[in-house]
Amino acid sequence: MKPRDERTAVPRQLDLFAAEPPTRAQVRAEERRLQDRYDELSVLLGLPPARIVLSGRRATGGVIQYGPPHVIRISLHMAPEDRDQTLLHETAHAVCFQRYGVDEGHSPRFWAIARSLGVERRAAPETERLREVRAANARYTYRCVGCTNEWSRRAPFGRARLCAACERKGRPSRLILVRRPPRRTGRQPRG
């Protein structure tokens, strides 16, 4: 008898880690290292306390939940130097929150503060986990007829779209659908 997954053709869930996941002790040690770094910065900048959490659920980057105390979640799938950059990025959000309020986002003031803290990149790093998630979710692929770049999406656009990159350069160009999921020809029997 075939295993249930093969009989019902249910797609398997992605594993969280391509290789062996880090041990709990390794995760706790890395959280402690990042926590110590934040605590140093918070004393220098007069920030309120925050709790640093490494998350295997985030494919890349980080997020801050304003407190008290703030909670900063950072992807476990990134390299240690990328985690450091993400911590500095989220610390810049904490500074902006304290000085200007919750709506500061990624404004020019935010980026000035982030650069002063040592943030070198503007986007989260591409991780293997993120590539896997994108590949699993890529059902519809669109191509720009102007620059020929391609984008994949889980759901189709509801109407015609222009390429944002081409439009910013002053030469609007349409996106065309180049791949979609195969149509089902009928119901598959269950069981």
Backbone as a chain_set.jsonl record, in Angstrom:
{"seq": "MKPRDERTAVPRQLDLFAAEPPTRAQVRAEERRLQDRYDELSVLLGLPPARIVLSGRRATGGVIQYGPPHVIRISLHMAPEDRDQTLLHETAHAVCFQRYGVDEGHSPRFWAIARSLGVERRAAPETERLREVRAANARYTYRCVGCTNEWSRRAPFGRARLCAACERKGRPSRLILVRRPPRRTGRQPRG", "coords": {"N": [[0.835, -1.179, 0.0], [0.495, 2.264, -0.794], [2.074, 5.146, 0.713], [0.142, 7.642, 2.491], [0.558, 10.335, 1.54], [1.385, 9.933, -1.134], [-0.841, 8.692, -2.265], [-2.87, 10.638, -2.156], [-1.742, 12.795, -3.372], [-0.896, 15.088, -1.999], [0.832, 18.062, -1.512], [4.021, 18.102, 0.036], [4.944, 19.611, 3.134], [7.302, 22.251, 3.434], [10.504, 21.689, 4.808], [11.822, 23.299, 7.684], [14.581, 23.752, 7.895], [17.272, 23.307, 5.683], [19.546, 21.809, 6.169], [20.804, 20.071, 9.057], [19.061, 21.262, 11.856], [20.001, 23.958, 14.122], [21.108, 23.288, 17.48], [19.223, 23.563, 20.541], [20.778, 24.751, 22.519], [22.7, 26.091, 20.974], [21.071, 27.982, 19.686], [20.132, 29.45, 21.899], [22.576, 30.495, 22.83], [23.288, 32.186, 20.704], [21.102, 33.94, 20.753], [21.615, 35.108, 23.236], [24.032, 36.428, 22.699], [23.182, 38.335, 20.785], [21.304, 39.655, 22.365], [22.962, 40.781, 24.346], [24.366, 42.579, 22.736], [22.284, 44.301, 21.914], [21.559, 45.301, 24.435], [23.868, 46.779, 25.115], [23.735, 48.789, 23.142], [21.283, 49.933, 23.842], [21.816, 51.169, 26.271], [23.689, 53.106, 25.471], [22.093, 54.626, 23.721], [19.887, 55.269, 25.178], [17.579, 53.665, 25.175], [14.501, 51.805, 25.711], [14.132, 48.561, 27.339], [14.487, 45.482, 25.459], [13.477, 42.324, 24.166], [15.233, 39.782, 22.625], [14.582, 37.497, 20.081], [15.281, 34.571, 18.352], [14.02, 33.309, 15.376], [12.838, 30.47, 13.742], [10.774, 30.484, 12.018], [10.689, 32.756, 10.456], [11.723, 33.53, 7.221], [13.731, 35.258, 6.396], [15.42, 38.283, 7.464], [14.015, 40.575, 9.932], [11.818, 41.688, 12.61], [10.219, 44.175, 14.6], [8.345, 44.358, 17.537], [6.672, 46.727, 19.167], [6.991, 47.573, 22.599], [6.158, 48.157, 26.06], [8.242, 45.434, 27.192], [10.109, 45.983, 24.121], [9.911, 43.562, 21.49], [12.12, 41.865, 19.544], [12.299, 40.04, 16.686], [14.32, 37.833, 14.925], [15.461, 36.261, 11.986], [16.469, 32.9, 12.066], [17.673, 31.677, 9.994], [19.632, 33.127, 8.779], [23.068, 34.173, 8.223], [25.476, 34.785, 10.875], [26.62, 37.443, 10.66], [24.682, 38.697, 9.119], [22.544, 38.579, 10.872], [23.485, 40.336, 12.812], [23.438, 42.755, 11.356], [20.681, 42.915, 10.943], [19.788, 43.161, 13.575], [20.84, 45.707, 14.183], [19.34, 47.203, 12.348], [16.707, 46.832, 13.316], [17.065, 47.974, 15.806], [17.403, 50.607, 15.048], [14.775, 51.123, 14.297], [13.645, 51.048, 16.866], [14.823, 53.324, 17.994], [13.735, 55.332, 16.351], [11.027, 54.97, 16.963], [11.009, 55.771, 19.641], [11.796, 58.459, 19.422], [10.175, 59.66, 17.385], [7.727, 58.368, 17.108], [5.329, 55.768, 16.172], [4.843, 55.728, 13.421], [7.05, 56.127, 11.757], [8.499, 54.311, 10.117], [10.347, 53.357, 7.192], [11.64, 55.839, 6.647], [13.493, 58.755, 5.391], [14.707, 59.856, 7.698], [14.792, 57.58, 9.34], [16.612, 55.96, 7.867], [18.917, 57.507, 8.033], [19.492, 57.326, 10.765], [19.816, 54.535, 10.932], [22.091, 54.145, 9.285], [23.934, 55.549, 10.844], [24.148, 53.825, 12.96], [25.454, 51.748, 11.807], [24.307, 50.152, 9.846], [24.508, 48.534, 6.795], [23.167, 47.577, 4.58], [20.121, 47.743, 2.611], [18.117, 45.952, 2.239], [16.744, 42.812, 3.319], [18.774, 39.851, 3.57], [19.076, 37.376, 0.979], [18.112, 34.202, 1.667], [18.632, 30.631, 1.815], [16.362, 29.348, 2.73], [14.4, 31.317, 2.177], [14.498, 31.305, -0.633], [13.507, 28.723, -1.096], [10.889, 28.929, -0.065], [9.839, 30.917, -1.737], [10.015, 29.561, -4.212], [8.241, 27.447, -3.752], [5.887, 28.847, -3.521], [5.627, 30.108, -5.931], [3.49, 30.417, -8.331], [2.344, 31.852, -10.396], [3.914, 33.507, -12.995], [5.224, 36.536, -14.102], [6.386, 38.614, -16.773], [8.239, 41.491, -17.636], [7.776, 43.395, -20.501], [9.461, 45.396, -21.254], [11.989, 45.572, -19.71], [12.5, 42.894, -19.399], [12.653, 41.542, -16.962], [11.592, 39.099, -14.522], [8.873, 38.172, -12.36], [7.496, 36.294, -9.709], [4.455, 35.128, -8.346], [2.124, 34.081, -5.826], [-0.619, 34.354, -6.182], [-2.682, 35.441, -8.931], [-2.44, 38.672, -10.573], [-5.125, 40.977, -10.33], [-5.758, 42.66, -12.371], [-4.424, 44.391, -15.288], [-0.952, 45.193, -15.04], [1.793, 47.476, -14.512], [5.342, 47.516, -14.924], [7.122, 48.354, -12.127], [9.795, 49.172, -11.878], [10.516, 49.974, -14.494], [8.628, 51.981, -14.844], [9.438, 53.872, -12.945], [11.738, 54.737, -14.186], [10.725, 56.214, -16.184], [9.706, 54.994, -18.434], [7.124, 53.417, -18.904], [6.039, 50.042, -18.81], [4.294, 47.078, -19.672], [3.379, 44.19, -17.693], [3.442, 40.795, -18.55], [1.703, 37.699, -18.385], [3.45, 34.749, -18.044], [3.571, 32.192, -17.026], [1.397, 29.886, -15.536], [-0.443, 27.91, -13.111], [-1.162, 24.47, -13.942], [-4.336, 23.677, -15.379], [-7.015, 22.055, -13.717], [-8.464, 19.084, -14.797], [-10.636, 17.798, -13.942], [-12.334, 16.428, -11.094], [-10.317, 14.863, -8.682], [-10.483, 11.58, -7.496], [-11.039, 10.863, -4.07], [-9.222, 9.024, -1.626]], "CA": [[0.0, 0.0, 0.0], [1.259, 3.5, -0.893], [1.874, 6.089, 1.82], [-0.983, 8.552, 2.297], [0.938, 11.478, 0.713], [1.423, 9.554, -2.544], [-2.2, 8.375, -2.724], [-3.716, 11.818, -2.288], [-0.967, 13.819, -4.073], [-0.832, 16.292, -1.178], [2.211, 18.544, -1.495], [4.658, 18.029, 1.351], [5.317, 20.877, 3.733], [8.733, 22.511, 3.398], [11.229, 21.597, 6.064], [12.295, 24.62, 8.084], [16.016, 23.858, 7.69], [17.775, 22.422, 4.637], [20.478, 20.907, 6.848], [20.436, 19.784, 10.441], [18.794, 22.526, 12.56], [20.88, 24.186, 15.268], [20.606, 22.773, 18.75], [18.612, 24.571, 21.421], [21.875, 25.461, 23.19], [23.283, 27.015, 19.998], [20.117, 29.066, 19.492], [20.147, 30.267, 23.114], [23.85, 31.217, 22.872], [23.2, 33.265, 19.709], [20.163, 34.93, 21.306], [22.311, 35.818, 24.32], [25.0, 37.32, 22.062], [22.426, 39.449, 20.212], [20.708, 40.386, 23.495], [24.034, 41.59, 24.935], [24.641, 43.678, 21.797], [21.188, 45.274, 22.038], [21.638, 45.94, 25.751], [24.918, 47.798, 25.011], [23.204, 49.892, 22.344], [20.184, 50.601, 24.552], [22.422, 52.048, 27.28], [24.278, 54.24, 24.748], [21.068, 55.431, 23.055], [18.781, 55.549, 26.102], [16.396, 52.939, 24.702], [13.889, 50.885, 26.678], [14.571, 47.181, 27.144], [13.884, 44.663, 24.406], [13.779, 40.891, 24.236], [15.655, 39.306, 21.306], [14.141, 36.127, 19.837], [15.617, 34.01, 17.043], [12.845, 32.587, 14.903], [12.961, 29.594, 12.591], [9.604, 30.682, 11.159], [10.972, 33.847, 9.521], [12.644, 33.076, 6.186], [14.846, 36.198, 6.39], [15.133, 39.585, 8.075], [13.556, 40.674, 11.309], [10.655, 42.54, 12.865], [10.151, 44.644, 15.979], [7.016, 44.578, 18.115], [6.918, 47.745, 20.184], [6.566, 47.125, 23.906], [7.329, 47.649, 26.758], [9.476, 45.683, 26.458], [10.06, 45.658, 22.7], [10.329, 42.204, 21.133], [12.759, 41.859, 18.228], [12.422, 38.68, 16.159], [15.315, 37.785, 13.854], [15.48, 34.951, 11.341], [17.527, 31.967, 12.42], [18.215, 31.139, 8.743], [20.67, 34.007, 8.254], [24.422, 34.073, 8.769], [25.625, 35.658, 12.05], [26.83, 38.852, 10.296], [23.382, 39.215, 8.68], [21.748, 38.772, 12.09], [23.975, 41.571, 13.419], [22.896, 43.856, 10.563], [19.245, 42.97, 11.212], [19.634, 43.719, 14.923], [21.065, 47.15, 14.079], [18.185, 47.743, 11.626], [15.557, 46.864, 14.237], [17.402, 48.956, 16.835], [17.094, 51.916, 14.446], [13.322, 51.275, 14.444], [13.372, 51.377, 18.265], [15.216, 54.731, 18.179], [12.712, 56.158, 15.674], [9.798, 54.864, 17.742], [11.163, 56.584, 20.848], [11.929, 59.886, 19.085], [9.188, 60.21, 16.458], [6.464, 57.648, 17.136], [5.213, 54.475, 15.504], [4.635, 55.832, 11.977], [8.266, 56.567, 11.053], [8.784, 53.344, 9.047], [11.648, 53.427, 6.528], [11.743, 57.211, 6.16], [14.883, 59.238, 5.333], [15.236, 59.968, 9.071], [15.119, 56.224, 9.789], [17.834, 55.486, 7.199], [20.043, 58.26, 8.593], [19.793, 56.697, 12.061], [20.315, 53.186, 10.664], [23.472, 54.272, 8.805], [24.784, 55.964, 11.976], [24.352, 52.633, 13.805], [26.308, 50.804, 11.086], [23.566, 49.321, 8.889], [25.134, 48.671, 5.488], [22.288, 47.144, 3.494], [18.749, 48.252, 2.702], [17.164, 44.845, 2.106], [17.114, 41.595, 4.033], [19.545, 38.97, 2.696], [18.432, 36.223, 0.349], [18.545, 32.973, 2.335], [18.191, 29.402, 1.141], [14.968, 29.143, 3.148], [13.562, 32.247, 1.422], [14.417, 30.784, -2.009], [12.611, 27.556, -1.083], [9.517, 29.41, 0.133], [9.421, 31.576, -2.982], [9.82, 28.553, -5.248], [7.019, 26.699, -3.441], [4.732, 29.73, -3.702], [5.623, 30.706, -7.267], [2.523, 29.75, -9.192], [2.134, 32.718, -11.552], [5.118, 34.26, -13.321], [5.006, 37.663, -15.004], [7.594, 39.176, -17.364], [8.12, 42.856, -18.153], [8.157, 43.419, -21.918], [10.489, 46.419, -21.427], [13.3, 45.195, -19.16], [12.485, 41.415, -19.415], [12.73, 40.943, -15.626], [10.449, 38.248, -14.192], [8.407, 38.115, -10.975], [6.571, 35.201, -9.434], [3.462, 35.406, -7.312], [1.252, 32.97, -5.471], [-1.946, 34.622, -6.748], [-2.564, 36.302, -10.111], [-2.896, 40.051, -10.461], [-6.53, 41.108, -10.683], [-5.891, 43.468, -13.59], [-3.144, 44.671, -15.93], [0.018, 45.876, -14.188], [2.995, 48.021, -15.119], [6.597, 47.234, -14.224], [7.441, 49.507, -11.282], [11.156, 49.628, -12.173], [10.478, 50.706, -15.771], [7.823, 53.186, -14.665], [10.29, 54.835, -12.233], [12.715, 55.262, -15.147], [10.023, 57.027, -17.152], [9.315, 54.233, -19.624], [6.181, 52.402, -18.422], [5.976, 48.82, -19.593], [3.335, 46.127, -19.097], [3.769, 42.84, -17.303], [2.633, 39.765, -19.206], [1.69, 36.405, -17.703], [4.196, 33.754, -18.821], [3.369, 30.85, -16.468], [0.313, 29.723, -14.568], [-0.564, 26.5, -12.742], [-1.991, 23.705, -14.885], [-5.765, 23.583, -15.044], [-7.511, 20.727, -13.338], [-9.395, 18.602, -15.815], [-11.768, 17.167, -13.261], [-12.055, 16.129, -9.679], [-9.548, 13.658, -8.37], [-11.177, 10.803, -6.462], [-10.379, 10.779, -2.768], [-9.183, 7.734, -0.967]], "C": [[0.88, 1.242, 0.0], [1.039, 4.347, 0.351], [0.781, 7.096, 1.475], [-0.638, 9.735, 1.39], [0.929, 11.143, -0.77], [0.024, 9.27, -3.078], [-3.003, 9.625, -3.007], [-3.019, 12.967, -3.006], [-0.975, 15.149, -3.324], [0.612, 16.778, -1.188], [2.768, 18.508, -0.075], [5.013, 19.417, 1.836], [6.836, 21.03, 3.658], [9.331, 22.301, 4.782], [11.749, 22.988, 6.404], [13.775, 24.803, 7.806], [16.445, 22.857, 6.639], [18.719, 21.388, 5.249], [19.95, 20.62, 8.244], [20.19, 21.106, 11.175], [19.756, 22.706, 13.726], [20.247, 23.637, 16.541], [20.014, 23.917, 19.56], [19.69, 25.398, 22.123], [22.531, 26.472, 22.246], [22.371, 28.223, 19.774], [20.145, 30.0, 20.695], [21.44, 31.091, 23.21], [23.836, 32.389, 21.89], [22.223, 34.348, 20.165], [20.831, 35.76, 22.398], [23.306, 36.827, 23.745], [24.298, 38.562, 21.501], [21.784, 40.301, 21.31], [21.747, 41.298, 24.14], [24.354, 42.793, 24.041], [23.545, 44.735, 21.879], [21.277, 46.026, 23.364], [22.717, 47.033, 25.773], [24.395, 49.027, 24.268], [22.118, 50.663, 23.101], [20.712, 51.537, 25.629], [22.983, 53.296, 26.597], [23.218, 55.192, 24.204], [19.882, 55.778, 23.954], [17.484, 54.886, 25.677], [15.796, 52.082, 25.805], [14.358, 49.454, 26.41], [13.838, 46.501, 25.991], [14.303, 43.22, 24.634], [14.096, 40.435, 22.824], [15.266, 37.84, 21.189], [14.603, 35.713, 18.447], [14.476, 33.117, 16.609], [13.166, 31.742, 13.671], [11.804, 29.757, 11.622], [9.798, 31.803, 10.154], [12.002, 33.349, 8.512], [13.878, 33.969, 6.104], [14.441, 37.443, 7.158], [14.689, 39.509, 9.519], [12.354, 41.584, 11.408], [10.709, 42.964, 14.331], [8.687, 44.829, 16.356], [7.243, 45.524, 19.286], [6.258, 47.351, 21.492], [5.998, 48.204, 24.774], [7.178, 46.189, 27.175], [9.262, 45.391, 24.968], [10.431, 44.183, 22.529], [10.869, 42.275, 19.712], [12.941, 40.406, 17.81], [13.341, 38.717, 14.945], [15.354, 36.369, 13.31], [16.706, 34.143, 11.745], [18.244, 31.453, 11.176], [19.345, 31.977, 8.169], [22.017, 33.71, 8.9], [24.546, 35.038, 9.951], [25.837, 37.134, 11.697], [25.539, 39.493, 9.783], [22.449, 39.437, 9.871], [22.171, 40.055, 12.8], [23.413, 42.789, 12.687], [21.4, 44.028, 10.835], [18.976, 43.538, 12.596], [19.828, 45.236, 14.898], [19.887, 47.835, 13.388], [16.984, 47.877, 12.57], [15.81, 47.825, 15.402], [17.128, 50.368, 16.321], [15.585, 52.17, 14.496], [12.965, 51.662, 15.882], [13.716, 52.846, 18.557], [14.157, 55.647, 17.57], [11.394, 56.136, 16.446], [9.867, 55.778, 18.962], [11.161, 58.086, 20.517], [10.736, 60.456, 18.328], [7.841, 59.506, 16.459], [6.456, 56.442, 16.207], [5.191, 54.57, 13.97], [5.88, 56.203, 11.181], [8.67, 55.611, 9.936], [10.202, 53.443, 8.518], [11.827, 54.807, 5.878], [13.221, 57.606, 6.013], [15.502, 59.411, 6.721], [15.637, 58.6, 9.609], [16.443, 55.778, 9.186], [19.062, 56.243, 7.694], [20.466, 57.652, 9.938], [20.392, 55.308, 11.849], [21.774, 53.237, 10.192], [24.408, 54.667, 9.951], [25.054, 54.802, 12.929], [25.223, 51.582, 13.119], [25.576, 49.884, 10.128], [24.122, 49.597, 7.498], [24.211, 48.314, 4.334], [20.873, 47.642, 3.719], [17.713, 47.143, 2.615], [17.678, 43.633, 2.884], [17.85, 40.662, 3.075], [18.691, 37.841, 2.132], [18.979, 34.978, 1.045], [18.039, 31.771, 1.55], [16.727, 29.12, 1.476], [14.02, 30.044, 2.364], [13.408, 31.784, -0.027], [13.454, 29.606, -2.085], [11.152, 27.983, -0.946], [9.006, 30.075, -1.137], [9.158, 30.572, -4.085], [8.53, 27.77, -5.01], [5.774, 27.535, -3.701], [4.604, 30.286, -5.113], [4.69, 29.924, -8.19], [2.3, 30.529, -10.478], [3.407, 33.526, -11.786], [4.776, 35.312, -14.362], [6.356, 38.154, -15.516], [7.292, 40.584, -17.863], [8.577, 42.841, -19.605], [9.243, 44.461, -22.182], [11.864, 45.956, -20.979], [13.509, 43.678, -19.111], [12.733, 40.778, -18.052], [11.466, 40.13, -15.374], [10.164, 38.293, -12.702], [7.43, 36.978, -10.837], [5.679, 35.589, -8.275], [2.667, 34.146, -7.024], [-0.123, 33.122, -6.118], [-1.79, 35.535, -7.964], [-2.957, 37.738, -9.787], [-4.343, 40.104, -10.906], [-6.753, 41.871, -11.973], [-4.5, 43.703, -14.162], [-2.24, 45.475, -14.997], [1.164, 46.413, -15.034], [4.198, 47.635, -14.276], [6.989, 48.484, -13.444], [8.831, 50.055, -11.601], [11.187, 50.439, -13.462], [9.705, 52.009, -15.627], [8.626, 54.266, -13.931], [11.297, 55.485, -13.172], [12.055, 56.06, -16.262], [9.647, 56.32, -18.437], [8.389, 53.086, -19.211], [6.084, 51.211, -19.376], [5.067, 47.819, -18.89], [3.986, 44.817, -18.689], [2.852, 41.86, -18.009], [2.772, 38.458, -18.437], [2.41, 35.386, -18.583], [4.063, 32.34, -18.268], [2.243, 30.888, -15.475], [0.218, 28.247, -14.221], [-1.421, 25.763, -13.768], [-3.436, 23.652, -14.411], [-6.119, 22.162, -14.665], [-8.556, 20.305, -14.346], [-10.62, 17.951, -15.194], [-11.393, 16.889, -11.827], [-11.275, 14.85, -9.566], [-10.311, 12.881, -7.311], [-10.358, 10.767, -5.184], [-10.328, 9.327, -2.31], [-8.497, 6.737, -1.718]], "O": [[1.891, 1.289, 0.701], [-0.022, 4.293, 0.974], [0.528, 7.368, 0.302], [-1.454, 10.111, 0.549], [0.516, 11.967, -1.586], [-0.265, 9.578, -4.235], [-3.741, 9.678, -3.991], [-3.632, 14.011, -3.231], [-1.052, 16.211, -3.941], [1.525, 16.003, -0.905], [2.076, 18.84, 0.887], [5.345, 20.297, 1.042], [7.57, 20.052, 3.801], [8.744, 22.685, 5.794], [12.08, 23.766, 5.509], [14.197, 25.919, 7.504], [16.042, 21.694, 6.681], [18.683, 20.216, 4.876], [18.792, 20.895, 8.558], [21.041, 21.994, 11.118], [20.272, 21.726, 14.263], [19.026, 23.535, 16.66], [20.275, 25.089, 19.291], [19.532, 26.606, 22.299], [22.877, 27.578, 22.661], [22.847, 29.355, 19.683], [20.177, 31.219, 20.527], [21.405, 32.25, 23.622], [24.322, 33.472, 22.216], [22.485, 35.537, 19.985], [20.634, 36.973, 22.472], [23.413, 37.949, 24.241], [24.748, 39.689, 21.707], [21.728, 41.526, 21.195], [21.455, 42.454, 24.447], [24.585, 43.895, 24.538], [23.837, 45.93, 21.91], [21.091, 47.242, 23.409], [22.517, 48.089, 26.373], [24.586, 50.16, 24.708], [22.041, 51.889, 23.013], [20.123, 52.589, 25.878], [22.782, 54.412, 27.077], [23.402, 56.409, 24.216], [18.976, 56.498, 23.537], [16.41, 55.474, 25.802], [16.499, 51.677, 26.731], [14.923, 49.179, 25.352], [12.734, 46.889, 25.608], [15.349, 42.942, 25.219], [13.307, 40.676, 21.91], [15.57, 37.035, 22.069], [14.349, 36.419, 17.471], [14.014, 32.269, 17.372], [13.701, 32.245, 12.683], [11.847, 29.221, 10.514], [9.148, 31.813, 9.109], [13.037, 32.807, 8.898], [14.963, 33.488, 5.777], [13.266, 37.638, 7.467], [14.943, 38.534, 10.227], [11.923, 42.178, 10.42], [11.179, 42.218, 15.19], [7.898, 45.383, 15.592], [7.91, 45.181, 20.263], [5.128, 46.863, 21.513], [5.381, 49.126, 24.241], [6.067, 45.758, 27.483], [8.354, 44.647, 24.598], [11.179, 43.628, 23.334], [10.168, 42.692, 18.791], [13.636, 39.636, 18.474], [13.158, 39.537, 14.045], [15.289, 35.398, 14.064], [17.828, 34.649, 11.76], [19.314, 30.853, 11.288], [19.957, 31.586, 7.176], [22.102, 33.091, 9.96], [23.798, 36.013, 10.024], [25.283, 38.002, 12.373], [25.317, 40.687, 9.983], [21.655, 40.378, 9.874], [21.33, 40.78, 13.33], [22.964, 43.745, 13.32], [20.91, 45.153, 10.945], [18.038, 44.313, 12.776], [19.062, 45.968, 15.524], [19.48, 48.924, 13.792], [16.33, 48.919, 12.609], [14.871, 48.423, 15.926], [16.671, 51.227, 17.075], [15.157, 53.304, 14.712], [12.091, 52.501, 16.101], [12.987, 53.526, 19.28], [13.734, 56.619, 18.196], [10.724, 57.162, 16.568], [8.903, 56.475, 19.278], [10.586, 58.885, 21.256], [10.32, 61.587, 18.579], [6.893, 60.01, 15.858], [7.449, 56.139, 15.545], [5.492, 53.588, 13.292], [5.758, 56.566, 10.012], [9.145, 56.065, 8.895], [11.151, 53.595, 9.288], [12.132, 54.904, 4.689], [14.103, 56.873, 6.46], [16.689, 59.143, 6.906], [16.678, 58.457, 10.25], [17.309, 55.273, 9.9], [20.147, 55.666, 7.766], [21.657, 57.489, 10.207], [21.365, 54.943, 12.509], [22.599, 52.451, 10.657], [25.538, 54.183, 10.028], [26.07, 54.791, 13.625], [25.68, 50.637, 13.761], [26.165, 48.92, 9.638], [24.2, 50.749, 7.07], [24.467, 48.725, 3.202], [20.467, 47.927, 4.845], [16.537, 47.379, 2.894], [18.881, 43.46, 3.077], [17.574, 40.682, 1.875], [17.71, 37.415, 2.743], [20.184, 34.73, 1.011], [17.131, 31.886, 0.726], [15.951, 28.707, 0.614], [12.957, 29.598, 1.931], [12.316, 31.859, -0.589], [12.672, 29.5, -3.03], [10.281, 27.454, -1.637], [7.878, 29.829, -1.564], [8.181, 30.707, -4.823], [7.807, 27.462, -5.957], [4.726, 26.998, -4.06], [3.578, 30.874, -5.454], [5.069, 28.898, -8.753], [2.09, 29.935, -11.535], [3.917, 34.161, -10.862], [4.128, 35.026, -15.369], [7.351, 38.118, -14.792], [6.233, 40.841, -18.435], [9.654, 42.327, -19.908], [9.887, 44.418, -23.231], [12.805, 45.944, -21.773], [14.613, 43.229, -18.803], [13.0, 39.578, -17.985], [10.407, 40.421, -15.93], [11.073, 38.431, -11.883], [6.628, 36.72, -11.735], [6.094, 36.284, -7.348], [2.552, 33.258, -7.869], [-0.721, 32.138, -6.552], [-0.85, 36.329, -8.015], [-3.711, 37.989, -8.847], [-4.744, 39.339, -11.783], [-7.805, 41.751, -12.6], [-3.507, 43.262, -13.584], [-2.713, 46.334, -14.253], [1.47, 45.894, -16.108], [4.087, 47.448, -13.064], [7.169, 49.552, -14.029], [9.029, 51.27, -11.597], [11.825, 51.491, -13.511], [10.076, 53.024, -16.215], [8.51, 55.448, -14.256], [11.671, 56.643, -12.984], [12.729, 56.53, -17.178], [9.306, 56.968, -19.426], [8.805, 51.929, -19.17], [6.051, 51.374, -20.595], [5.069, 47.722, -17.663], [4.994, 44.393, -19.254], [1.638, 42.058, -18.064], [3.838, 38.152, -17.903], [2.027, 35.179, -19.734], [4.404, 31.379, -18.958], [2.142, 31.811, -14.666], [0.741, 27.408, -14.955], [-2.301, 26.357, -14.391], [-3.719, 23.591, -13.214], [-5.592, 21.198, -15.221], [-9.434, 21.088, -14.706], [-11.554, 17.593, -15.912], [-10.252, 17.099, -11.415], [-11.541, 13.874, -10.268], [-10.748, 13.465, -6.319], [-9.133, 10.654, -5.22], [-11.231, 8.529, -2.56], [-8.39, 5.594, -1.274]]}, "num_chains": 1, "name": "protein.A"}
